[in-house]
């Protein structure tokens, strides 16, 4: 497996990496590998992300029917800008 050396890392970055690794129960090296792996993963599109967020709030067929039956189907009154 290839190895990599990263030089001249600022002290505050190194301290932050160590703290982040400790909070995740990893070594600093394992944390850096996880960060690099996450950085190259393909990102989910907006639709996929929104779908995942709203999925737990999906309505049932009965709820959909109730909403549809209560819906006002009359056309909207046009906006009067003459005043």
N, C-alpha and C positions, 0 to 999 in steps of 0.2 A: 504494500500500500504506500502511496507517495507520502512524503513528509513535507512540511512547510515551516519556514521560519519567518516570523514577522518582526521586523526591527523598528525601533524608535516609536514604540507605543507610548503615548503620554501617560504619566502616572495616574491621573484621574480616570482614564479609560481602563487601565489595568485594574485599579481598585474596584471600579464599577463591574467589570467582568467577574472578578473574584466574588463580589457580594452577590451578583446575580446567580452565579454558579452555586454558591452556598445556599441561596434561597430555594433553588431547584434540587438540591442534594447531589449536584454534579461536581466533578473537578472542573477547574477553569478550562482545561483542554477540551473536556467533553462539552462544556457549555459553548465554547467557540465552534466546535463541530456542529452542534445543534443550530446555532445562529446561522452558520454558513449554509446548512441544509435547508433551513426555512427560507433563506434569501433566494435560493434557486428553484424552489418549488413553484409550479405554475399557480398563479393567483386565480381564485374563483371569480367569475364575472359578477356584475352587480345583480343580475337576475337570480343567479344561484344563491348569492348571499342573502338577498331580501327574502327569497323563498324559504330559506332555512330559518330566518328570523321569525317570519310570520306563520310558519307551519304549525306550531303548537296552538295557534289561535284559530285554526280552520273551523268553519261551521259545519254542522251536520246537514244532511239532506232535509230533515224536518225544519231546522232553523232557516235554511235557504228558502223553503216553501213559505214559511211564515213571513219572511222579509218580502218576498215577491208578492204575496197576497196583500200586504199592507202598503205597498208602494204606490204612490200617486203617479199615474201614467198620463195625466193631462199635460199638454205642452206648457213650457215655461212662458211667462209673459215677457215680451220683449222689453228691453230697457229703453225708457223714454229720456232722451238727452236734450229735449227741447226746453226744459225748464231751467 
